[in-house]
Amino acid sequence: MKIFRSALLVASLHSTKAFSKSTNSLHSTARKMSALSAKPFAVVVEAEIKEEKIEEFLKLIKINAEKTREEPKCLRFDVLRSQSNPNKFFFYELYEDVSAIDYHKTQDHYKSWAEFKEDGVVSSVSHKTDGEFLT
């Protein structure tokens, strides 16, 4: 009889375990749900640089990108150059949330870009976006 009860207890424990999630799995699911509820914030900048300012811009934007990537809530900062217009650049900036961009704008590397824009660009347009489908 003791063997039967032990076998029954073990069987019931295994069947209960099969239908319940582990603690790690529950925490993982909670993290994923939390991440889905707070969308990342992205900025896409399209900037055309004055031809005579390209060398200065390239040095400045390299530092800006490297320093921005070190910021606490920066997920990505890419600088792209147009194939059809070598003076046109696109920045793709991805942050955990909107507060990160506020922090970013207080940094010296951002301020140097803001100052450069005063006389170094033909045009600069920023598009603020929310992350939808990201990898």
N, C-alpha and C positions, 0 to 999 in steps of 0.2 A: 504494500500500500504506500510506503514512504517513497519508493522509486516512482510510482505512478504520480504522486503529488509533486515530486520534484520535476518530473518530465512535464507535467501540466503547467507548473510555474514557469519553467524555462520557455515552453512553447508560447505561453501568453506574453511573456516579456519580449520575445522575438517578434511576435505579431504586432504588439503595441509599437515597438521600435520601427517597424516597417511602415507604419502609417503616420509617424510623427517626424517632424523635421528636427535635425540636430540643432544645437544652439548656434554653431557656426553658420549653418545654412540660414537660420532665421536672421542673424546679424547681417549676413551678406545680402539677403533680400531687403532688409530695412535700409541698408546703405544704397542699394540700387534705386529703391523707391524715393529716397530722399534726393538722390542725384537727379532723378527725373523731374521732381517738383521744382528744383531750382535750375533753370536753364543757364548755360554759360552765356557770357556777353561777348560779342565780337565787334570789332571795328575793321572796316575795309576802307583804306585810304587810297585814293587815286591822285597822284601828284605828278605834275609835269615840271621838270627842273630846267632853269635857264641853262643853256648850253655852256656858257662860260663858268658856271657854278658846279658842274658835274663832279669834278675831282673833289672839291670841298664837301659836296653832298655825300659822296660815296664813303669818305672817311667818317663823317658825322653819323650816317645812318648805320654803318657797321657797329660803331660803339653803342648807338641807341638800341639796336637790336640785341646785342650781346648783354647789355645791362638790363634791358627790359625782361629778357628771358630769366634773369636771376631774381626778379621780383616775386614775392611770396605767392601771389594768386595768378601769375601769368602762366598760361598753359601752352602758348605758342606765339611766336612773332616771326613772320616770314616777310622777306623783301623780294619782290619779283620785278623783273624789268621787261617792258613790252618788246616784243619782237618787231613790231611795225614802227615803233618810235623809240629810239634809244634814250630819249630824255624823259620818257614816261615810266613811272614806277607805281607799283601797288604794294601796300603793306596789308598783311592779314594778321590781325592781332586777336588772340583768343584769351579770355580771362574767365576765372571761375564765376565772377559776378560783377555787377556794376561798380561796387565799392572799389574793386581793383583798379579801375580806370581813374578813379579819383586819386588814389594813391600814386598811380603812374604819373599823373600830371604834376605832382609835387617834386618829382625827381629831376636832378640836374640834366641828365641825358635827354629827357623829354623837353626841358626848357631850352636846350640848345637847338632842338628841332624847331620849336616854336619861334625862336629868334631868327633862325635861318629862313623860315617861311616869309619873313617880312620883306626880304629883297632877293631871295634865291629861287623863288618858284614863279612859274607862269600861272599855274592854277593848282589848287589843292581842295579836294572834296572828300569829306569823311561820311561813310555810311555806317550808322549804328544798327546792329542786328542782334537777334537772339539765336542761339544755337538750336537747331532742330534735329538733324540727323548727322551726328559726328562719329568719327572713329577714334 
